[in-house]
Amino acid sequence: MNLSRVIARRYLFSKGNRNVINIISGIAATGVAIGSLAMIIVLSAFNGLEGLVAELYTTVDPDLRVSPAKGKTFALDSAHVDDIANWEEVEAIAPMLEETVFLQFRDQQTIVTLRGIPPAYLSHLELEPFLIEGQHELQVGSHPRALIGYGIADNLNLFIRDAFDGIKVFAANRDAVKSLNPTNKFVSDRVMPAGIIALNPEFDYSYCYVPYDFAADLLRYDGRASHLEVSLVAGADADEAKERLQELLGASFDVKTRIELNDVIFKTNATEKWVTFFILSFILIVATFNLIGSLTMLIIDKKSDIALLRSVGQSASDVRKIFLWEGMLITAVGAAVGLGIGIALVLVQQYVGFFPLQGGLVEFYPVDLKWGDLLAVTLVVGSIGALASYIPVRVLLNDSRLQTVIST
């Protein structure tokens, strides 16, 4: 039996010790509990936001995207498309043409980014859950169709049911010669809108999807692509596939994973998450001043107990351990209560939902509990509690002070 631990537990939980020291100890434990609670909830909230952002901003991004290192487009026969399509880890591969174009619907106009993809690849973009009007298709028979963002439809004042005359698409004429007539600088074609997508503000006001062949004819880019979109089979390692692709294609191409395509978004969220974590850690340090005060008063109050323990043969180290254990027990109780409540609240919000997100894209505020965050909070709280316990014990129970206690 560890005598120091037993005495420390008796000091903390004894029913007969209802004095100011116990009140301060309770306040110290409450501070630790609130700090632990706040940290696990905030970290889980950042995880939930990261997941929501990833869902909204990476839905249309492929597992891997191959782009030319120089220039806007490349010849498809230079990219080993057929060979890559036969790889075991590759589920689908498709060329994409991307260009800024001008759209006109009746008397309304807007500038957008046109994306041409093969209709067969449309299912890999996972846009259908975000379709709010029309049909999820890019081609009906031999007739091309367009999927447009909600913001584009709003700018054009377009509704699918009224768009029987189609959208006129204008693109720069790359083959144009100098002319006084500005209309010669553009080529145009007409496409019927099939559906309207509401995904996120960036997508909704920027992108219009059309069949690859329609885009290639309009832009005069037959047999060329701006990117290669590569979807991997479930369980495939994107980083390994990226390295293999980069090795095959060489320095003429850049290969990026879905995470790398949205690098700024994920890095910004991670930075904000851990900056907030460190700020809360400093707040927790301030809260542990109560723990230092509690141990200081306890040591002063227990002078007679310390003298008695020393007189019956307890070493100075054994006496210090009593109060170190006292501080760690206060920290452990506070952390257990705070983390217990925090985990319960996060799990209820994650799987049931009780805190709504007003006017948001989801019904309830997103959270995601990760065991790595729980471990980080436990380590930080434990370290701060250990330091806060060590300071008063080291200062008030050094050898000279202990000798003075015995003498008095």
C-alpha positions as CSV (number, residue, x, y, z in Angstrom):
1,M,0.0,0.0,0.0
2,N,1.3,3.5,-0.9
3,L,1.0,5.5,2.3
4,S,1.5,8.8,0.6
5,R,-1.3,8.1,-1.8
6,V,-3.7,7.0,1.0
7,I,-3.1,10.1,3.0
8,A,-3.5,12.4,0.0
9,R,-6.8,10.7,-0.9
10,R,-8.0,11.1,2.8
11,Y,-7.1,14.8,2.7
12,L,-9.2,15.2,-0.5
13,F,-12.2,13.1,0.2
14,S,-12.5,13.2,4.0
15,K,-16.0,14.1,5.1
16,G,-14.8,15.9,8.2
17,N,-12.7,18.4,6.3
18,R,-15.3,20.9,5.2
19,N,-13.1,24.1,5.4
20,V,-11.8,26.8,3.1
21,I,-9.1,24.5,1.9
22,N,-11.6,22.0,0.6
23,I,-13.6,24.8,-1.1
24,I,-10.4,26.1,-2.9
25,S,-9.6,22.5,-3.9
26,G,-13.1,22.2,-5.3
27,I,-12.7,25.5,-7.2
28,A,-9.3,24.2,-8.6
29,A,-10.9,20.9,-9.7
30,T,-13.8,22.9,-11.3
31,G,-11.3,25.1,-13.2
32,V,-9.5,22.0,-14.6
33,A,-12.9,20.4,-15.5
34,I,-14.1,23.5,-17.4
35,G,-10.7,23.8,-19.2
36,S,-10.8,20.1,-20.2
37,L,-14.4,20.4,-21.3
38,A,-13.8,23.5,-23.4
39,M,-10.7,21.9,-25.1
40,I,-12.3,18.7,-26.1
41,I,-15.5,20.4,-27.4
42,V,-13.5,23.1,-29.4
43,L,-11.2,20.5,-30.9
44,S,-14.2,18.3,-31.9
45,A,-15.9,21.3,-33.4
46,F,-12.9,22.1,-35.6
47,N,-12.8,18.5,-36.7
48,G,-16.5,18.7,-37.6
49,L,-15.9,21.9,-39.6
50,E,-12.9,20.3,-41.4
51,G,-15.1,17.3,-42.4
52,L,-17.9,19.6,-43.6
53,V,-15.4,21.8,-45.6
54,A,-13.9,18.6,-47.1
55,E,-17.3,17.4,-48.1
56,L,-18.4,20.7,-49.7
57,Y,-15.1,21.7,-51.3
58,T,-13.6,18.4,-52.4
59,T,-16.7,16.7,-53.7
60,V,-16.0,17.5,-57.3
61,D,-12.2,17.0,-56.9
62,P,-10.8,13.7,-58.0
63,D,-8.6,11.4,-55.9
64,L,-5.7,12.5,-58.2
65,R,-5.5,15.3,-60.8
66,V,-2.8,15.3,-63.5
67,S,-2.0,18.8,-65.0
68,P,0.7,20.0,-67.4
69,A,3.7,21.5,-65.7
70,K,3.7,24.2,-68.3
71,G,0.9,25.6,-70.5
72,K,-2.9,25.2,-70.2
73,T,-3.4,22.0,-72.0
74,F,-1.6,18.8,-73.2
75,A,-2.1,16.2,-75.8
76,L,-3.9,13.1,-74.5
77,D,-1.7,10.7,-76.4
78,S,1.3,12.0,-74.3
79,A,-0.3,11.1,-71.0
80,H,-0.5,7.3,-71.3
81,V,-4.2,7.4,-70.6
82,D,-4.9,3.8,-71.7
83,D,-2.1,2.4,-69.7
84,I,-3.2,4.2,-66.5
85,A,-6.8,3.1,-67.0
86,N,-5.6,-0.6,-66.7
87,W,-3.9,-0.1,-63.3
88,E,-5.5,-2.1,-60.5
89,E,-5.9,0.9,-58.2
90,V,-7.6,3.0,-60.8
91,E,-11.4,2.9,-61.0
92,A,-11.8,5.5,-63.7
93,I,-9.8,8.1,-65.6
94,A,-11.1,11.0,-67.7
95,P,-9.9,14.1,-69.5
96,M,-11.2,17.5,-68.5
97,L,-11.1,20.7,-70.4
98,E,-11.3,23.9,-68.3
99,E,-11.6,27.4,-69.7
100,T,-13.2,30.7,-68.8
101,V,-16.2,31.5,-70.9
102,F,-19.1,33.9,-71.2
103,L,-22.7,32.7,-70.8
104,Q,-25.8,34.5,-72.0
105,F,-29.4,33.5,-71.3
106,R,-31.8,35.8,-72.9
107,D,-30.8,39.3,-71.8
108,Q,-28.6,38.1,-68.8
109,Q,-24.9,37.4,-68.9
110,T,-22.2,36.1,-66.6
111,I,-18.6,34.8,-66.8
112,V,-17.9,31.3,-65.6
113,T,-15.4,28.5,-65.7
114,L,-16.5,25.8,-68.2
115,R,-15.5,22.3,-67.4
116,G,-15.9,19.6,-70.1
117,I,-15.9,16.0,-68.9
118,P,-17.0,12.7,-70.5
119,P,-20.7,12.0,-69.5
120,A,-19.7,8.6,-68.3
121,Y,-17.4,10.2,-65.6
122,L,-20.2,12.3,-64.2
123,S,-21.1,9.7,-61.5
124,H,-17.6,10.0,-60.0
125,L,-18.1,13.7,-59.2
126,E,-20.8,12.9,-56.6
127,L,-22.9,15.9,-57.5
128,E,-26.3,14.2,-57.6
129,P,-27.0,14.8,-53.8
130,F,-26.7,18.5,-54.4
131,L,-29.0,18.7,-57.4
132,I,-31.8,21.1,-56.5
133,E,-33.6,21.3,-59.9
134,G,-33.6,19.4,-63.2
135,Q,-31.8,16.2,-64.1
136,H,-28.3,14.9,-63.2
137,E,-27.1,14.3,-66.8
138,L,-24.7,15.8,-69.4
139,Q,-26.1,14.2,-72.5
140,V,-29.5,13.0,-73.8
141,G,-29.0,10.9,-76.9
142,S,-26.6,12.9,-79.0
143,H,-27.6,16.2,-77.5
144,P,-25.3,17.9,-74.9
145,R,-26.6,19.2,-71.7
146,A,-25.1,21.4,-69.0
147,L,-25.0,21.3,-65.2
148,I,-24.7,24.8,-63.7
149,G,-24.1,26.1,-60.2
150,Y,-27.0,27.8,-58.3
151,G,-25.2,31.1,-58.3
152,I,-24.8,31.0,-62.1
153,A,-28.5,30.2,-62.5
154,D,-29.3,33.1,-60.2
155,N,-27.1,35.5,-62.2
156,L,-28.8,34.4,-65.4
157,N,-32.2,34.4,-63.9
158,L,-32.6,30.9,-65.2
159,F,-35.0,28.2,-64.3
160,I,-34.8,24.8,-65.9
161,R,-38.5,24.7,-66.7
162,D,-38.2,27.9,-68.7
163,A,-34.8,27.3,-70.4
164,F,-36.2,25.7,-73.6
165,D,-34.1,28.0,-75.8
166,G,-30.8,27.1,-74.1
167,I,-27.8,29.0,-72.9
168,K,-25.4,30.6,-75.4
169,V,-21.7,29.9,-74.6
170,F,-19.1,32.3,-75.9
171,A,-15.3,31.5,-75.8
172,A,-12.2,33.2,-77.1
173,N,-11.4,32.2,-80.7
174,R,-7.8,31.0,-80.6
175,D,-7.6,31.0,-84.4
176,A,-8.9,34.6,-84.8
177,V,-6.8,37.0,-86.8
178,K,-6.7,40.8,-86.2
179,S,-10.0,42.3,-87.1
180,L,-11.9,45.5,-86.4
181,N,-15.0,43.5,-85.7
182,P,-14.9,42.3,-82.1
183,T,-17.4,39.5,-82.7
184,N,-14.7,37.7,-84.7
185,K,-12.7,37.3,-81.5
186,F,-15.3,34.8,-80.1
187,V,-16.8,31.5,-81.0
188,S,-20.1,30.4,-79.7
189,D,-22.5,27.5,-79.3
190,R,-25.7,26.8,-77.6
191,V,-26.4,24.1,-74.9
192,M,-29.5,23.2,-73.0
193,P,-29.3,23.3,-69.1
194,A,-30.1,20.0,-67.5
195,G,-29.8,20.7,-63.8
196,I,-28.8,23.2,-61.1
197,I,-26.3,22.3,-58.4
198,A,-26.1,24.0,-55.0
199,L,-22.8,22.8,-53.4
200,N,-20.9,25.8,-52.0
201,P,-20.5,29.5,-52.9
202,E,-17.2,28.9,-54.8
203,F,-18.8,26.2,-56.9
204,D,-22.2,27.7,-57.3
205,Y,-21.0,31.0,-58.8
206,S,-18.1,29.5,-60.9
207,Y,-18.6,26.2,-62.6
208,C,-20.6,25.0,-65.5
209,Y,-20.2,21.3,-66.6
210,V,-20.7,20.2,-70.2
211,P,-19.7,17.1,-72.2
212,Y,-16.1,16.9,-73.1
213,D,-16.8,16.7,-76.8
214,F,-18.9,19.9,-76.6
215,A,-16.1,21.8,-74.9
216,A,-13.5,20.4,-77.3
217,D,-15.4,21.6,-80.3
218,L,-16.2,25.0,-78.8
219,L,-12.6,25.6,-77.6
220,R,-10.9,24.0,-80.6
221,Y,-9.0,21.6,-78.3
222,D,-9.6,18.2,-80.0
223,G,-7.5,15.5,-78.5
224,R,-6.3,17.7,-75.7
225,A,-7.1,18.2,-72.0
226,S,-6.5,20.7,-69.2
227,H,-6.3,17.9,-66.6
228,L,-6.7,14.2,-66.2
229,E,-9.2,13.2,-63.4
230,V,-8.3,9.9,-61.8
231,S,-10.6,8.1,-59.4
232,L,-9.1,5.3,-57.3
233,V,-10.8,2.1,-56.1
234,A,-11.9,2.0,-52.4
235,G,-8.9,1.4,-50.1
236,A,-6.2,2.5,-52.6
237,D,-3.4,4.6,-51.2
238,A,-3.6,8.0,-53.0
239,D,0.0,8.9,-52.1
240,E,1.4,5.7,-53.5
241,A,-0.7,6.1,-56.7
242,K,0.5,9.7,-57.0
243,E,4.2,8.6,-56.8
244,R,3.6,5.9,-59.4
245,L,1.9,8.3,-61.7
246,Q,4.6,11.0,-61.3
247,E,7.2,8.5,-62.1
248,L,5.4,7.4,-65.3
249,L,4.6,10.9,-66.5
250,G,7.8,12.6,-65.6
251,A,8.5,16.3,-65.0
252,S,6.2,17.4,-67.8
253,F,3.2,16.8,-65.5
254,D,2.2,17.7,-62.0
255,V,0.2,15.1,-60.0
256,K,-1.8,16.2,-56.9
257,T,-4.0,14.4,-54.5
258,R,-7.4,15.7,-53.4
259,I,-5.9,17.0,-50.2
260,E,-3.2,18.9,-52.1
261,L,-5.7,20.5,-54.4
262,N,-7.3,22.1,-51.3
263,D,-4.1,22.5,-49.4
264,V,-4.8,26.1,-48.2
265,I,-8.2,25.1,-46.8
266,F,-6.9,22.2,-44.7
267,K,-3.8,24.0,-43.5
268,T,-5.8,27.0,-42.4
269,N,-8.3,24.9,-40.5
270,A,-5.4,22.9,-38.8
271,T,-3.6,26.1,-37.9
272,E,-6.7,27.7,-36.4
273,K,-7.5,24.5,-34.5
274,W,-4.1,24.2,-32.8
275,V,-3.7,27.9,-32.1
276,T,-7.1,27.8,-30.3
277,F,-5.8,24.7,-28.5
278,F,-2.7,26.5,-27.2
279,I,-4.8,29.6,-26.2
280,L,-7.1,27.3,-24.1
281,S,-4.0,25.7,-22.6
282,F,-2.8,29.1,-21.4
283,I,-6.3,29.7,-19.9
284,L,-6.0,26.3,-18.2
285,I,-2.6,27.4,-16.7
286,V,-4.3,30.5,-15.2
287,A,-7.1,28.3,-13.8
288,T,-4.5,26.1,-12.1
289,F,-3.4,29.0,-9.9
290,N,-6.2,27.9,-7.7
291,L,-4.5,24.5,-7.4
292,I,-1.3,26.1,-6.3
293,G,-3.2,28.2,-3.7
294,S,-5.0,25.1,-2.5
295,L,-1.8,23.1,-2.0
296,T,-0.1,26.0,-0.3
297,M,-2.8,26.5,2.2
298,L,-3.0,22.7,2.8
299,I,0.7,22.5,3.5
300,I,0.4,25.3,6.0
301,D,-2.7,23.8,7.6
302,K,-1.1,20.4,8.0
303,K,2.1,21.4,9.7
304,S,1.3,19.2,12.7
305,D,0.6,16.2,10.5
306,I,3.9,16.8,8.7
307,A,5.8,16.9,12.0
308,L,4.1,13.7,13.2
309,L,4.9,11.9,10.0
310,R,8.6,12.9,10.2
311,S,8.8,11.9,13.8
312,V,7.5,8.4,13.0
313,G,10.2,7.9,10.3
314,Q,8.7,9.2,7.1
315,S,11.3,10.7,4.9
316,A,11.2,14.2,3.4
317,S,10.5,12.6,0.0
318,D,7.5,10.7,1.4
319,V,6.0,13.9,2.8
320,R,6.4,15.7,-0.5
321,K,4.8,12.8,-2.3
322,I,1.6,13.2,-0.2
323,F,1.0,16.7,-1.5
324,L,2.1,15.9,-5.0
325,W,-0.5,13.1,-5.0
326,E,-3.0,15.6,-3.6
327,G,-2.4,18.0,-6.5
328,M,-2.6,15.2,-9.1
329,L,-5.8,13.8,-7.5
330,I,-7.4,17.2,-7.8
331,T,-6.3,17.5,-11.4
332,A,-7.5,13.9,-12.2
333,V,-10.9,14.5,-10.7
334,G,-11.3,17.7,-12.6
335,A,-10.1,16.2,-15.9
336,A,-12.3,13.1,-15.5
337,V,-15.4,15.2,-14.9
338,G,-14.6,17.7,-17.7
339,L,-13.7,15.1,-20.3
340,G,-16.6,12.9,-19.3
341,I,-19.1,15.6,-19.8
342,G,-17.3,16.9,-22.9
343,I,-17.2,13.5,-24.6
344,A,-20.9,12.9,-23.8
345,L,-21.9,16.2,-25.2
346,V,-19.8,15.7,-28.4
347,L,-21.2,12.2,-29.0
348,V,-24.8,13.3,-28.5
349,Q,-24.2,16.2,-30.9
350,Q,-22.4,14.0,-33.4
351,Y,-25.0,11.2,-33.5
352,V,-28.2,12.8,-32.4
353,G,-27.8,16.6,-32.7
354,F,-29.2,19.2,-30.2
355,F,-27.3,22.4,-31.2
356,P,-28.7,23.6,-34.6
357,L,-26.8,25.5,-37.2
358,Q,-29.1,28.3,-38.1
359,G,-29.1,29.1,-41.9
360,G,-26.3,26.6,-42.5
361,L,-25.7,23.9,-45.0
362,V,-26.4,21.2,-42.4
363,E,-29.1,20.9,-39.8
364,F,-26.8,20.6,-36.8
365,Y,-23.4,22.0,-36.0
366,P,-20.9,19.4,-37.1
367,V,-18.5,17.8,-34.6
368,D,-16.2,14.9,-34.7
369,L,-14.5,13.3,-31.7
370,K,-11.0,12.0,-32.4
371,W,-9.1,9.9,-29.9
372,G,-5.8,11.7,-30.8
373,D,-7.4,15.0,-29.6
374,L,-8.5,13.3,-26.4
375,L,-5.0,12.0,-25.8
376,A,-3.6,15.5,-26.5
377,V,-6.0,17.1,-24.0
378,T,-5.2,14.5,-21.3
379,L,-1.4,15.0,-21.7
380,V,-1.7,18.8,-21.5
381,V,-4.0,18.8,-18.5
382,G,-1.9,16.2,-16.7
383,S,1.3,18.1,-17.5
384,I,-0.1,21.4,-16.2
385,G,-1.5,19.7,-13.1
386,A,1.8,18.1,-12.4
387,L,3.7,21.4,-12.7
388,A,1.1,23.2,-10.6
389,S,1.5,20.6,-7.9
390,Y,5.3,20.5,-8.0
391,I,5.8,24.3,-7.5
392,P,4.3,24.8,-4.0
393,V,5.6,21.4,-2.8
394,R,9.2,22.2,-4.0
395,V,9.1,25.7,-2.5
396,L,7.3,25.0,0.8
397,L,8.7,21.6,1.6
398,N,12.4,21.9,1.0
399,D,14.7,20.3,3.5
400,S,15.2,23.4,5.5
401,R,11.5,24.2,5.9
402,L,10.8,20.6,6.8
403,Q,13.4,20.8,9.6
404,T,11.8,24.0,10.8
405,V,8.4,22.3,11.0
406,I,9.9,19.5,13.1
407,S,11.6,21.9,15.4
408,T,8.4,23.8,16.1
